[in-house]
């Protein structure tokens, strides 16, 4: 299985006895229950008793926690992510709620089944630990950001009654401004992050102006990482982001959607223009000499793209992302290194 997310298992017929062979992986999936969720449906709720894991096979899931009467977003996960927090050896309460943002396909793995496979293949515990550790770090960063914001609000309120702490409040404001900037920027590529993209789409959909949303990701990126190392993979993503940013207008937005997947928002464009721009960007990536690209399955470093238009084809951020995501995977099915969507007359 391949996929994008916080937790990915990749069965390989050459695996040793210390890992999980492909036949056992098929057996595990055969014991799982596959479910489909519509947007806003819940996979599970906070404080519910848990004794199972969820493996996301498609779509996007939001994780959030409610306390003190408020809902606090912890992050998003997508295809390949393992949910359930990995505590399989005793019943526990769910620490957060998992909600489908787009249409989601996921499989539920019973806790007893998971425990049985862990006993047979102890190396799987490493995957569980990696998934839990990665997501815990993301959640911690999100909560710290929210706490910093609340702390600033309290300090500002106190400053109105105590002039002696105004200097301290000013320092906190400067620190918070820096933290807010980091919260909107992807640390690896320097382009917008998922949070920034959501805000851009939310604001853009409040206007009647036409714009385009294109989701794209690197073809066979796992192969690139496996052969050249994650450091080279990170460098390739950084190069890709710089290559595109140099070719975009000031009011266009490039954001890292997750892993090797990016989202491009082209403002004030018609369908035909958006198609031409996306095709030119795809060709620019193909023509650029990325390191080690000759070793890729297609013999080149390429991307597949899915394009959707507002308001002609979709009118909400969720609909736009869903449609462009479907077209992205259609581009994959058609052989990769191509654009799907924007087939307008006159092109």
Helices and strands as residue ranges (DSSP letters): H 22-31, E 33-37, E 42-44, E 49-50, E 52-58, E 61-67, E 70-77, E 82-83, E 92-93, E 97-100, E 104-110, H 111-120, H 124-159, G 163-165, H 166-184, H 194-204, E 211-218, H 221-228, H 230-245, E 253-258, E 261-267, H 271-287, G 293-295, E 303-310, H 317-333, E 339-340
